[in-house]
Amino acid sequence: EMFYGFEKTFKTMNELEQSIKEYIHCYNHDRIKTVLKNHTPIEYRNMVLNKAVQ
């Protein structure tokens, strides 16, 4: 998603790699989804795992 159309904006592979890591972190930690009961994927995962342990 974040890469398509912007291929030529990254000057080095390290720059591209860092951008991908930042995107993945944002995708998992900052993006709220209504299908996940208004939680981020990480919050929802932790919530489900905590309920399974109890």
KOLSE-247060 format. One record per residue: residue in one letter; x, y, z of N, C-alpha, C, CB in turn. Coordinates in steps of 0.05 Angstrom, whole numbers, padded with zeros to 5 digits, always signed. Last residue first. Glycine has a CB too. Layout:
BEGIN
AXYZXYZXYZXYZ;...
end
This chain:
BEGIN
Q-00155-00329+00621-00171-00328+00646-00189-00352+00649-00187-00303+00647;V-00136-00335+00570-00120-00344+00592-00136-00346+00618-00096-00326+00596;A-00173-00310+00538-00168-00339+00534-00153-00351+00558-00153-00344+00508;K-00168-00257+00552-00193-00271+00558-00189-00301+00556-00215-00262+00539;N-00117-00247+00531-00122-00244+00560-00147-00259+00568-00123-00215+00568;L-00127-00252+00476-00109-00271+00489-00113-00270+00520-00080-00264+00482;V-00162-00209+00467-00171-00236+00462-00153-00256+00477-00171-00243+00432;M-00127-00166+00480-00153-00169+00494-00163-00198+00491-00174-00150+00483;N-00086-00173+00443-00081-00175+00471-00106-00180+00487-00066-00150+00481;R-00116-00163+00395-00102-00189+00400-00096-00193+00429-00075-00189+00384;Y-00132-00110+00404-00152-00132+00401-00139-00159+00406-00165-00131+00374;E-00082-00084+00404-00100-00082+00427-00120-00105+00427-00115-00055+00428;I-00065-00096+00352-00050-00105+00375-00067-00105+00400-00025-00087+00379;P-00104-00070+00319-00100-00099+00317-00085-00110+00342-00084-00106+00292;T-00142-00025+00360-00121-00030+00341-00117-00060+00339-00094-00015+00348;H-00214-00023+00365-00188-00027+00376-00167-00029+00353-00186-00052+00394;N-00269-00026+00352-00255+00000+00355-00229-00002+00370-00273+00019+00370;K-00278-00080+00342-00291-00066+00364-00276-00041+00372-00293-00085+00389;L-00257-00092+00294-00243-00102+00318-00253-00088+00343-00212-00098+00315;V-00286-00064+00258-00290-00093+00259-00276-00106+00283-00281-00106+00232;T-00263-00014+00263-00290-00019+00275-00296-00049+00277-00311-00004+00259;K-00196-00003+00281-00215-00016+00263-00241-00021+00277-00203-00043+00252;I-00143+00043+00282-00167+00032+00296-00186+00021+00275-00181+00055+00313;R-00076+00041+00280-00099+00040+00262-00123+00027+00276-00092+00025+00236;D-00031+00035+00312-00045+00061+00312-00072+00061+00297-00028+00081+00299;H-00007-00015+00309-00009-00002+00335-00027+00023+00335+00018+00005+00344;N-00006-00035+00256-00013-00053+00278-00019-00039+00304+00009-00072+00282;Y+00007+00009+00224-00015-00009+00216-00025-00026+00240-00006-00027+00193;C+00053+00028+00249+00029+00044+00249+00004+00027+00243+00031+00067+00228;H+00087-00015+00237+00082-00008+00265+00056+00008+00266+00106+00009+00276;I+00087-00013+00181+00077-00037+00194+00070-00030+00224+00098-00060+00193;Y+00111+00038+00173+00084+00033+00163+00072+00009+00178+00084+00028+00133;E+00162+00029+00194+00145+00050+00206+00116+00045+00198+00153+00078+00197;K+00181-00010+00158+00178-00016+00187+00160+00004+00201+00206-00015+00200;I+00180+00020+00111+00163-00004+00113+00159-00011+00142+00175-00028+00098;S+00219+00058+00122+00192+00067+00117+00172+00043+00120+00190+00078+00088;Q+00264+00025+00127+00255+00041+00150+00226+00050+00146+00273+00065+00154;E+00268+00006+00074+00264-00012+00096+00253+00002+00121+00290-00027+00103;L+00279+00054+00046+00254+00039+00040+00248+00020+00063+00258+00022+00014;E+00328+00066+00069+00306+00085+00071+00279+00071+00066+00309+00108+00050;N+00358+00022+00052+00354+00027+00081+00330+00046+00085+00379+00039+00093;M+00359+00029-00003+00344+00006+00008+00338+00010+00038+00359-00021+00003;T+00352+00098-00020+00367+00075-00013+00348+00053-00003+00389+00081+00009;K+00313+00134-00037+00340+00136-00048+00357+00112-00043+00354+00161-00038;F+00247+00133-00055+00266+00122-00036+00294+00121-00049+00258+00094-00026;T+00216+00148-00097+00221+00168-00077+00241+00159-00056+00195+00176-00063;K+00201+00108-00132+00225+00124-00139+00232+00145-00118+00221+00138-00166;E+00154+00086-00111+00178+00070-00114+00204+00087-00118+00175+00052-00138;F+00104+00104-00104+00125+00120-00091+00152+00106-00094+00118+00124-00062;G+00068+00069-00125+00067+00097-00135+00089+00114-00124+00041+00109-00128;Y+00068+00029-00069+00059+00032-00096+00056+00062-00104+00033+00017-00101;F+00078+00033-00013+00100+00032-00032+00091+00039-00060+00114+00006-00031;M+00035+00027+00019+00050+00052+00022+00072+00054+00001+00063+00053+00050;E+00016-00024+00000+00000+00000+00000+00017+00025+00000-00018+00000+00024;
end
